[in-house]
C-alpha cells in the first residue's frame, strides 16, 4: 500500500509579503466591519448615508483580501497577486478620502450631501411630518453621534483605511521586488 500526499507548499508568511499583507488587510477589514455592526446593532449608534458608503471598501477588502491570500498561498502568478494588492490599496485609499470628506462635513469645514446634512427642508404639514417620523430614522451626516479621543467614527475610518492602504502597498512593493 502506498501513501500519496499532496504537495502543499509550506506556510511561510514572512517569505510571502503578498500573503502577509492580504491576510492583514482581510483581518483588519473584518474586525472593523464587525465593530461597525456592533456600534449599530448593540450600541444603537445608527450610520448615516456617508457611513454606509464607507463600508463598501470593507465589503470589497474582505473577500478580495482573502482571495489574494489564498492565491499567494497557492503560488499564483505574481501579476495576479500584484493586481489584488493594488486594488486593495486603491480601494482603501479611496475610502480614506471618503472618510476625510465625511470628517470635514462633521467638523463643518465643507457642506455634505443634501440628503443627509444641511438645513432641514420643508416636509409638508405637521401630520405628514409625524407620519414620516414614525417610519424613518434619519441620521444626519453632519452630526457626530460618538467621539473618542476627539475623533468620530469617520475619523477612525480614515486612520484604519490608511493603515490598510499602507499594508497593501507594502505587500505590493515587496512582491514586485521578488
Phi and psi restraints in degrees (value plus and minus 20) as a CYANA .aco file:
   2 UNK   PHI    -127.6   -87.6
   2 UNK   PSI     127.1   167.1
   3 UNK   PHI    -123.6   -83.6
   3 UNK   PSI     105.9   145.9
   4 UNK   PHI    -124.6   -84.6
   4 UNK   PSI     113.4   153.4
   5 UNK   PHI    -145.0  -105.0
   5 UNK   PSI     118.1   158.1
   6 UNK   PHI     -94.4   -54.4
   6 UNK   PSI     121.6   161.6
   7 UNK   PHI     -99.3   -59.3
   7 UNK   PSI      82.3   122.3
   8 UNK   PHI    -130.6   -90.6
   8 UNK   PSI     104.6   144.6
   9 UNK   PHI     -83.0   -43.0
   9 UNK   PSI     125.4   165.4
  10 UNK   PHI     -85.5   -45.5
  10 UNK   PSI     124.1   164.1
  11 UNK   PHI    -100.7   -60.7
  11 UNK   PSI      90.9   130.9
  12 UNK   PHI    -154.4  -114.4
  12 UNK   PSI      63.7   103.7
  13 UNK   PHI     -80.6   -40.6
  13 UNK   PSI     -53.0   -13.0
  14 UNK   PHI     -88.1   -48.1
  14 UNK   PSI     -47.0    -7.0
  15 UNK   PHI    -104.1   -64.1
  15 UNK   PSI     -29.9    10.1
  16 UNK   PHI    -149.3  -109.3
  16 UNK   PSI      73.8   113.8
  17 UNK   PHI     -82.6   -42.6
  17 UNK   PSI     -51.1   -11.1
  18 UNK   PHI     -83.6   -43.6
  18 UNK   PSI     -62.4   -22.4
  19 UNK   PHI     -85.6   -45.6
  19 UNK   PSI     -68.9   -28.9
  20 UNK   PHI     -81.2   -41.2
  20 UNK   PSI     -65.9   -25.9
  21 UNK   PHI     -86.1   -46.1
  21 UNK   PSI     -63.5   -23.5
  22 UNK   PHI     -83.6   -43.6
  22 UNK   PSI     -63.9   -23.9
  23 UNK   PHI     -83.2   -43.2
  23 UNK   PSI     -63.6   -23.6
  24 UNK   PHI     -81.3   -41.3
  24 UNK   PSI     -66.7   -26.7
  25 UNK   PHI     -83.0   -43.0
  25 UNK   PSI     -62.2   -22.2
  26 UNK   PHI     -81.3   -41.3
  26 UNK   PSI     -67.2   -27.2
  27 UNK   PHI     -87.2   -47.2
  27 UNK   PSI     -61.4   -21.4
  28 UNK   PHI     -84.2   -44.2
  28 UNK   PSI     -63.5   -23.5
  29 UNK   PHI     -83.8   -43.8
  29 UNK   PSI     -62.9   -22.9
  30 UNK   PHI     -84.8   -44.8
  30 UNK   PSI     -63.3   -23.3
  31 UNK   PHI     -84.5   -44.5
  31 UNK   PSI     -59.4   -19.4
  32 UNK   PHI     -87.1   -47.1
  32 UNK   PSI     -65.7   -25.7
  33 UNK   PHI     -89.0   -49.0
  33 UNK   PSI     -53.2   -13.2
  34 UNK   PHI     -83.6   -43.6
  34 UNK   PSI     -60.3   -20.3
  35 UNK   PHI     -83.8   -43.8
  35 UNK   PSI     -60.1   -20.1
  36 UNK   PHI     -82.7   -42.7
  36 UNK   PSI     -63.2   -23.2
  37 UNK   PHI     -87.8   -47.8
  37 UNK   PSI     -54.3   -14.3
  38 UNK   PHI     -82.5   -42.5
  38 UNK   PSI     -67.5   -27.5
  39 UNK   PHI     -78.5   -38.5
  39 UNK   PSI     -60.2   -20.2
  40 UNK   PHI     -93.5   -53.5
  40 UNK   PSI     -70.3   -30.3
  41 UNK   PHI    -106.0   -66.0
  41 UNK   PSI     -54.9   -14.9
  42 UNK   PHI    -115.2   -75.2
  42 UNK   PSI     -68.7   -28.7
  43 UNK   PHI    -107.3   -67.3
  43 UNK   PSI     -26.6    13.4
  44 UNK   PHI      37.6    77.6
  44 UNK   PSI      16.7    56.7
  45 UNK   PHI    -115.3   -75.3
  45 UNK   PSI      78.8   118.8
  46 UNK   PHI     -97.6   -57.6
  46 UNK   PSI     123.2   163.2
  47 UNK   PHI    -100.7   -60.7
  47 UNK   PSI     126.3   166.3
  48 UNK   PHI    -106.5   -66.5
  48 UNK   PSI     153.7   193.7
  49 UNK   PHI     -77.6   -37.6
  49 UNK   PSI     -58.0   -18.0
  50 UNK   PHI     -88.5   -48.5
  50 UNK   PSI     -55.8   -15.8
  51 UNK   PHI     -80.8   -40.8
  51 UNK   PSI     -63.5   -23.5
  52 UNK   PHI     -84.5   -44.5
  52 UNK   PSI     -58.4   -18.4
  53 UNK   PHI     -84.3   -44.3
  53 UNK   PSI     -54.0   -14.0
  54 UNK   PHI     -89.8   -49.8
  54 UNK   PSI     -37.9     2.1
  55 UNK   PHI     -94.7   -54.7
  55 UNK   PSI     -42.3    -2.3
  56 UNK   PHI     -76.4   -36.4
  56 UNK   PSI     -61.0   -21.0
  57 UNK   PHI     -82.5   -42.5
  57 UNK   PSI     -55.9   -15.9
  58 UNK   PHI     -90.3   -50.3
  58 UNK   PSI     -59.8   -19.8
  59 UNK   PHI     -85.7   -45.7
  59 UNK   PSI     -45.7    -5.7
  60 UNK   PHI    -101.4   -61.4
  60 UNK   PSI     -63.6   -23.6
  61 UNK   PHI     -85.8   -45.8
  61 UNK   PSI     -54.3   -14.3
  62 UNK   PHI     -84.2   -44.2
  62 UNK   PSI     -77.6   -37.6
  63 UNK   PHI     -90.6   -50.6
  63 UNK   PSI     -57.2   -17.2
  64 UNK   PHI     -86.8   -46.8
  64 UNK   PSI     -61.3   -21.3
  65 UNK   PHI     -82.9   -42.9
  65 UNK   PSI     -61.7   -21.7
  66 UNK   PHI     -85.2   -45.2
  66 UNK   PSI     -63.0   -23.0
  67 UNK   PHI     -85.0   -45.0
  67 UNK   PSI     -59.9   -19.9
  68 UNK   PHI     -86.2   -46.2
  68 UNK   PSI     -58.8   -18.8
  69 UNK   PHI     -84.4   -44.4
  69 UNK   PSI     -63.9   -23.9
  70 UNK   PHI     -82.6   -42.6
  70 UNK   PSI     -60.2   -20.2
  71 UNK   PHI     -84.2   -44.2
  71 UNK   PSI     -61.6   -21.6
  72 UNK   PHI     -84.7   -44.7
  72 UNK   PSI     -60.8   -20.8
  73 UNK   PHI     -84.6   -44.6
  73 UNK   PSI     -53.8   -13.8
  74 UNK   PHI    -105.4   -65.4
  74 UNK   PSI     -21.7    18.3
  75 UNK   PHI      58.1    98.1
  75 UNK   PSI      15.8    55.8
  76 UNK   PHI     -83.4   -43.4
  76 UNK   PSI     139.9   179.9
  77 UNK   PHI     -79.5   -39.5
  77 UNK   PSI     124.6   164.6
  78 UNK   PHI     -74.5   -34.5
  78 UNK   PSI     -63.5   -23.5
  79 UNK   PHI     -78.8   -38.8
  79 UNK   PSI     -54.0   -14.0
  80 UNK   PHI     -87.2   -47.2
  80 UNK   PSI     -63.6   -23.6
  81 UNK   PHI     -84.7   -44.7
  81 UNK   PSI     -62.2   -22.2
  82 UNK   PHI     -83.2   -43.2
  82 UNK   PSI     -58.4   -18.4
  83 UNK   PHI     -84.0   -44.0
  83 UNK   PSI     -65.3   -25.3
  84 UNK   PHI     -81.0   -41.0
  84 UNK   PSI     -65.1   -25.1
  85 UNK   PHI     -87.3   -47.3
  85 UNK   PSI     -57.4   -17.4
  86 UNK   PHI     -84.7   -44.7
  86 UNK   PSI     -63.0   -23.0
  87 UNK   PHI     -84.5   -44.5
  87 UNK   PSI     -61.4   -21.4
  88 UNK   PHI     -80.4   -40.4
  88 UNK   PSI     -66.1   -26.1
  89 UNK   PHI     -83.7   -43.7
  89 UNK   PSI     -65.3   -25.3
  90 UNK   PHI     -88.5   -48.5
  90 UNK   PSI     -60.6   -20.6
  91 UNK   PHI     -85.7   -45.7
  91 UNK   PSI     -62.2   -22.2
  92 UNK   PHI     -94.3   -54.3
  92 UNK   PSI     -51.8   -11.8
  93 UNK   PHI     -87.1   -47.1
  93 UNK   PSI     -62.1   -22.1
  94 UNK   PHI     -82.2   -42.2
  94 UNK   PSI     -57.7   -17.7
  95 UNK   PHI     -86.4   -46.4
  95 UNK   PSI     -55.3   -15.3
  96 UNK   PHI     -82.3   -42.3
  96 UNK   PSI     -58.0   -18.0
  97 UNK   PHI     -83.9   -43.9
  97 UNK   PSI     -62.6   -22.6
  98 UNK   PHI     -85.1   -45.1
  98 UNK   PSI     -60.0   -20.0
  99 UNK   PHI     -84.8   -44.8
  99 UNK   PSI     -57.2   -17.2
 100 UNK   PHI     -84.4   -44.4
 100 UNK   PSI     -63.8   -23.8
 101 UNK   PHI     -78.4   -38.4
 101 UNK   PSI     -67.0   -27.0
 102 UNK   PHI     -83.1   -43.1
 102 UNK   PSI     -62.4   -22.4
 103 UNK   PHI     -81.0   -41.0
 103 UNK   PSI     -61.1   -21.1
 104 UNK   PHI     -83.0   -43.0
 104 UNK   PSI     -56.7   -16.7
 105 UNK   PHI     -84.1   -44.1
 105 UNK   PSI     -63.6   -23.6
 106 UNK   PHI     -83.3   -43.3
 106 UNK   PSI     -58.5   -18.5
 107 UNK   PHI    -102.6   -62.6
 107 UNK   PSI     -26.1    13.9
 108 UNK   PHI      60.4   100.4
 108 UNK   PSI      -1.4    38.6
 109 UNK   PHI     -91.3   -51.3
 109 UNK   PSI     -51.1   -11.1
 110 UNK   PHI    -173.7  -133.7
 110 UNK   PSI     147.0   187.0
 111 UNK   PHI     -99.2   -59.2
 111 UNK   PSI     127.0   167.0
 112 UNK   PHI    -116.3   -76.3
 112 UNK   PSI    -193.8  -153.8
 113 UNK   PHI     -80.6   -40.6
 113 UNK   PSI     124.7   164.7
 114 UNK   PHI     -88.6   -48.6
 114 UNK   PSI     -39.8     0.2
 115 UNK   PHI     -99.9   -59.9
 115 UNK   PSI     -28.0    12.0
 116 UNK   PHI    -164.1  -124.1
 116 UNK   PSI      -6.0    34.0
 117 UNK   PHI    -175.6  -135.6
 117 UNK   PSI     156.2   196.2
 118 UNK   PHI      67.1   107.1
 118 UNK   PSI    -189.3  -149.3
 119 UNK   PHI     -87.8   -47.8
 119 UNK   PSI     131.2   171.2
 120 UNK   PHI     -94.4   -54.4
 120 UNK   PSI     110.9   150.9
 121 UNK   PHI    -105.7   -65.7
 121 UNK   PSI     144.5   184.5
 122 UNK   PHI     -87.0   -47.0
 122 UNK   PSI     102.2   142.2
 123 UNK   PHI    -122.7   -82.7
 123 UNK   PSI      -7.7    32.3
 124 UNK   PHI      74.1   114.1
 124 UNK   PSI    -168.1  -128.1
 125 UNK   PHI     -95.4   -55.4
 125 UNK   PSI     148.0   188.0
 126 UNK   PHI     -82.7   -42.7
 126 UNK   PSI     -56.8   -16.8
 127 UNK   PHI     -84.9   -44.9
 127 UNK   PSI     -61.1   -21.1
 128 UNK   PHI     -82.5   -42.5
 128 UNK   PSI     -63.7   -23.7
 129 UNK   PHI     -81.3   -41.3
 129 UNK   PSI     -67.2   -27.2
 130 UNK   PHI     -82.7   -42.7
 130 UNK   PSI     -58.7   -18.7
 131 UNK   PHI     -87.3   -47.3
 131 UNK   PSI     -55.7   -15.7
 132 UNK   PHI     -91.1   -51.1
 132 UNK   PSI     -57.5   -17.5
 133 UNK   PHI     -85.0   -45.0
 133 UNK   PSI     -50.1   -10.1
 134 UNK   PHI     -92.5   -52.5
 134 UNK   PSI     -42.5    -2.5
 135 UNK   PHI    -127.7   -87.7
 135 UNK   PSI     -42.9    -2.9
 136 UNK   PHI    -150.4  -110.4
 136 UNK   PSI     114.5   154.5
 137 UNK   PHI    -126.4   -86.4
 137 UNK   PSI      86.1   126.1
 138 UNK   PHI    -110.5   -70.5
 138 UNK   PSI     105.2   145.2
 139 UNK   PHI    -126.7   -86.7
 139 UNK   PSI     101.6   141.6
 140 UNK   PHI    -101.7   -61.7
 140 UNK   PSI     121.4   161.4
 141 UNK   PHI     -95.2   -55.2
 141 UNK   PSI     -41.5    -1.5
 142 UNK   PHI    -118.0   -78.0
 142 UNK   PSI     -12.1    27.9
 143 UNK   PHI    -138.1   -98.1
 143 UNK   PSI      98.5   138.5
 144 UNK   PHI     -96.5   -56.5
 144 UNK   PSI     109.4   149.4
 145 UNK   PHI    -113.2   -73.2
 145 UNK   PSI     -40.5    -0.5
 146 UNK   PHI    -177.9  -137.9
 146 UNK   PSI     114.9   154.9
 147 UNK   PHI    -152.7  -112.7
 147 UNK   PSI     127.9   167.9
 148 UNK   PHI    -160.9  -120.9
 148 UNK   PSI     106.2   146.2
 149 UNK   PHI      34.8    74.8
 149 UNK   PSI      15.7    55.7
 150 UNK   PHI      63.9   103.9
 150 UNK   PSI     -25.1    14.9
 151 UNK   PHI    -129.3   -89.3
 151 UNK   PSI     120.8   160.8
 152 UNK   PHI    -105.5   -65.5
 152 UNK   PSI     157.8   197.8
 153 UNK   PHI     -82.2   -42.2
 153 UNK   PSI     -53.9   -13.9
 154 UNK   PHI     -83.9   -43.9
 154 UNK   PSI     -58.6   -18.6
 155 UNK   PHI     -84.7   -44.7
 155 UNK   PSI     -62.0   -22.0
 156 UNK   PHI     -86.3   -46.3
 156 UNK   PSI     -53.4   -13.4
 157 UNK   PHI     -80.6   -40.6
 157 UNK   PSI     -59.7   -19.7
 158 UNK   PHI     -79.3   -39.3
 158 UNK   PSI     -69.5   -29.5
 159 UNK   PHI     -83.7   -43.7
 159 UNK   PSI     -64.6   -24.6
 160 UNK   PHI     -86.3   -46.3
 160 UNK   PSI     -62.1   -22.1
 161 UNK   PHI     -84.5   -44.5
 161 UNK   PSI     -60.6   -20.6
 162 UNK   PHI     -83.9   -43.9
 162 UNK   PSI     -59.1   -19.1
 163 UNK   PHI     -81.9   -41.9
 163 UNK   PSI     -67.0   -27.0
 164 UNK   PHI     -83.9   -43.9
 164 UNK   PSI     -59.1   -19.1
 165 UNK   PHI     -83.7   -43.7
 165 UNK   PSI     -61.4   -21.4
 166 UNK   PHI     -85.4   -45.4
 166 UNK   PSI     -61.0   -21.0
 167 UNK   PHI     -84.8   -44.8
 167 UNK   PSI     -65.2   -25.2
 168 UNK   PHI     -84.2   -44.2
 168 UNK   PSI     -59.9   -19.9
 169 UNK   PHI     -85.5   -45.5
 169 UNK   PSI     -60.6   -20.6
 170 UNK   PHI     -79.7   -39.7
 170 UNK   PSI     -67.2   -27.2
 171 UNK   PHI     -81.1   -41.1
 171 UNK   PSI     -59.0   -19.0
 172 UNK   PHI     -82.7   -42.7
 172 UNK   PSI     -70.9   -30.9
 173 UNK   PHI     -82.8   -42.8
 173 UNK   PSI     -65.5   -25.5
 174 UNK   PHI     -86.3   -46.3
 174 UNK   PSI     -56.8   -16.8
 175 UNK   PHI     -90.9   -50.9
 175 UNK   PSI     -58.3   -18.3
 176 UNK   PHI     -85.4   -45.4
 176 UNK   PSI     -51.1   -11.1
 177 UNK   PHI     -99.3   -59.3
 177 UNK   PSI     -34.5     5.5
